[in-house]
Amino acid sequence: MEILDNLGNPLVPFDEVPPHPSVSAETIEYEYESSISSMFSSLNLGENLKAEALHGLERYARLYPSNDTSNLLRAFIDHLPTKGQLVLVAEIAEHANNPGKLRMLRNFLVGAILKPRIPPPPPPNSVKYMATIESSSRNEQSQLRRDCLKRDDHRCVVGGIVDRKHFFKLSPAIRQGRRHGEVHASHILPFALSEFNENNALEVRKKATIWWALYRYFPIIGSDTIGASTINKCENAIILFSAIHGDFGKFGSHSNRSARYIKSEITAFIPPAVTFRQYNPTIPMPNPNLLRGE
């Protein structure tokens, strides 16, 4: 599918996020740096707004049947949380009679929302830069894993598989009937969203645009909840079995509309709904706003 073509590394130099059809790059950067947003400032949420937007997409599909813009924007309307849907519907309605602007909106959403979520390969000619990132984040990552293991009882919150090292520290009686394996501290919002070279003006703008888009279309997250510099928080991580961790990063697992549960379709032995429990009261639970579907 075209929407998934060439969704490479968000760190690739000079690979900027496409422009938004209504908001300039300068305004986006200013709003991100100022922790403000115009997302609801000009919305006209009349009863016919969604119908107007969908009619515009139908007209676009008739004009350009081989183009995925209409289908992609419809998919976003169907899957964004409620307030994010309102923002997008207003934008589509605003540009319903301008195919070029609708295509711009499609490209912006791919560049700012879909593309950064794809696990990136190492960027070319960036060994020194990546070494700097790894050095600065290694301690944070290790501490995050230690804290999440304590909070989640040293086991996968979905399948109950116990961390292998911890398993062999348990008494034989407690080990009985338990499974063990490799577990990871898995970010809810991916760690890649923090990997930006602050010395590169293009990457600084890219970071501002991506996070601005997340706050705009997922307003429940909010800039006071999480950002590029706070991605390694316990509120943004859960312990997962290695196989589940990989699937989670590829969207094979997803949260449902209750902050209490996470659904998964990975293997048959995993239950359809899991309750999060806090085994260490000093370590924060996952932020429910990062798991909610609306």
N, C-alpha and C positions, 0 to 999 in steps of 0.2 A: 504494500500500500504506500502511496506517495507520502502520506503524513509521517511515515516512519523512515523515509529515506534520508540518508546523510545526517542522522541525528547524532553527530559525533561529540567530541569533548568540548564542554563549555569553556575550557581554558585555551583553546586554540587561538593564537594571536590573530587579531584583525577580523575575527569571525564575530561580528557584532550582532546583537539581537535586532531583528527588523523593526522599523519604526511603528509606533502605534498610530492609527489613523486619526485620532482625536487629540492626543496629548503629546506635546513635543518632548524630545529627549532631555532638554534643559529643565522643563517642568518636572519630569519624572525624577531626575536626579535631585532637584531641589526638594521635592516632596519627600523623597526617601531620606535624605540627609536631615530634614526638619521633622521627620516622624509625623507628617500630616498627609492627608489624602483628599483628593477631590472626588472620590468615587461616588458619593451620593449627593454631591452639591448641585448637580444639574439634572438629576433623574426625574423624568415625568412618568410616574408609575401608574398610568391610567389603565383601565380594564382592557383596552384594546392593544396595549403595547406589545404583548407577546404575539398576538395575532398579526400585528403589523410586521414584526420581525420575521415570523415564519413565512408570511406571504412574500417578503423580500427574498428569503432564501429559496422559496419555490420558484420565483421568477429567475433568480440567478441560475438555478439548476436547469431550467429550460433553455436559458441562453448559452450555458457552458456545461453540457451534459457530461463531458469527460473530465471535468475539473472537480477536485474533492472539497472545495471550499464550503459548499452548502452542507455536505455530509459532516465535515469536521465541526463546523459551528453548531450544527444540530446536536452532535455528540457532546459538545461542551455544555450546551443548554441542559441536556438530559442528566449530566453527571456532576456539574458544579453544585456546591451547597446553595441553599435557597437565596441568600443575599448575593452570592456571586452570580447566580443566574439572573437576578434583577439587573445587576450591573451590565452583564453581557447582552441581555435582551435589549436594554436601552441603547447600547452601542450599535447593535445590529439594526434596530429600528431607525436610529439616526442616519445610518448609511444605507438603508434598504434600497434606495434608488441609484446607488453608486457602486457598481460592480468592482471598480478598482479599490475603493475603500474597504469593501468586504474582504477582498483578497488580502489587503494589508493587515486587516484584523486577524485573518486566518494565519498569516505568516508570523505576526507578533505572538499569538498564542503558542504556536509551534516553537518559536525561538525562546520564549520566556517561560513557558510552563512545561511543555512536553520534552524539549531537548535537554534541559538541565537535569531531568529525572533519569535519563538513560545513563547507566553506569559507564563512565568514560574510560577509554584506554589511555595509557600514558601519552602526553602530547609529545610531538617530535622536537628534538633539539632542546629538551627542557630538563635534563638530568640534574643540573645544578639547582634549578628552581624547585623541582620536586623534592630534592634532598632537603632543601630549606624548609619546605612545608612539612615533610615527614619528621624532621628534627623538632620543629616547634610544636607539633601536635602529638608526638609519641607519648609524652608524659600525660597529656590530657586524655588520650585514648586509653592508656593503661589504667588511669584512675577511674575513668568512666566504667570500664569493665569490672573493676574491683567493687565499685559501689553498687552497680546493677546486680552483680552476683549476690551481694549481701541482701539487697532489697528483695530479689526474686527467689531467694532460698537456693541459690546455686543451681538453678534448673530452668529449662525452657518454659516460658509462661504458657506456651500453646500445647506442647506434647508432654511436658513433665520430665523430659530426659535430663538427667543430672550431669553436671560438669564432671568430666572424667577424673580430673585431679581430686576434686572434692569427694567423689564417690568412694575412692579408695581410702579416704580418711574416716569414712563412716564405719560403724561397727557392723559385723556380719548380719546381725538381726535387722538393722535398719536398711541394709543393702537389699535384703530379700525382696524380690518382686519389682525392684526398681531397675530401669534401664539407664545406661550412661553413654556419653559420647562427647563430641566436640561441640561446644556452645560459643556463641558470640554475643557481644553487646551490639544490637542492631539499631541503627538510627531510624527514627520514624520519618523525619525529613532528612534526606540523604546528606552524608558528610560532604559530597561533592559541591554542595551549595555554599560551602565555606571556603573552597579552594580558589582564591583569587589573588593575583599578584598586585598588591597595593601600590607598587612602583610603576605599574603600567596603566596609563590613563584610560585606554580602551577597556581593560578588565575592570577598572573601578566603575566605569559607566555601565558595563555589563552587569556587575554585581548589583548596582542600584536598580537597574531595570528589572532584573529577575525577581528581586525581593519586593519591589514595588508591585509587580504583577501578582505575586503570591498574596500580598496584603489586600490587593484590590479584588481579586476573584475568590479569595478564601479569607474574607474579612474577620472571621472568628479567630484566626491565628493572631493577628495584631502585632505591631512592632514591639510592644512591651512584653510579648510572650517569648519570641525567639528571633534571632537574626544570624547573620553570617558569623559573627564573633561569639555566639553562644550556642552553636550547634552541638557541642559536646556537653550537653546538660543531661542529667538523669531524667529530667522531664521529657526528653526527646529520645529515649532509648529503652529497649526491652531486651531481655535475654532470650535468644532463640537458638534452637538446634541448627547446626551448620547447614543442613539441606533446606530447612525452612528459611534460614537467613538469606540464602541465595534466591529463593523463590520470592520472598518478601520484597527484595530489591528489584525484582522484575515484575511486580504488581500481581503475582500469583496469589498473594494474600491481600486482604483488604479489610478495613474496619467497617462495621455497620453503623447505623444511625444512633446507636446507644454508645456512650463513651465507655461503658462497662465491658463491652465484648469486642472480640476480634474474630472474624470468620476466616476459615481457611479451607482450601480444597487440595491440599498437597498430597497427603497420604490417608489411607483408610483409617489408620489408628488414631488420627487426630480428631478430637471432638468438634462439632460444628460451632460451639460457642464456649468461650473461655472467660472466666472471671479473674481479673487482676487482683492480686493480694500483696500487701505490704508486710514483709517479714522483718524489716528493720525500720522502725518509725522515724529514724533520723535521716533517712534517705528519701527524697521526694518521689512520689508516684509519677508515672507517665502523665503528661498534661492531657486531659480529656479533649481539649480543643484541637489537638493535633490528630486525634483519632476519630472525631465526630464526622459524620457524613453530611451534616447540615448545621 
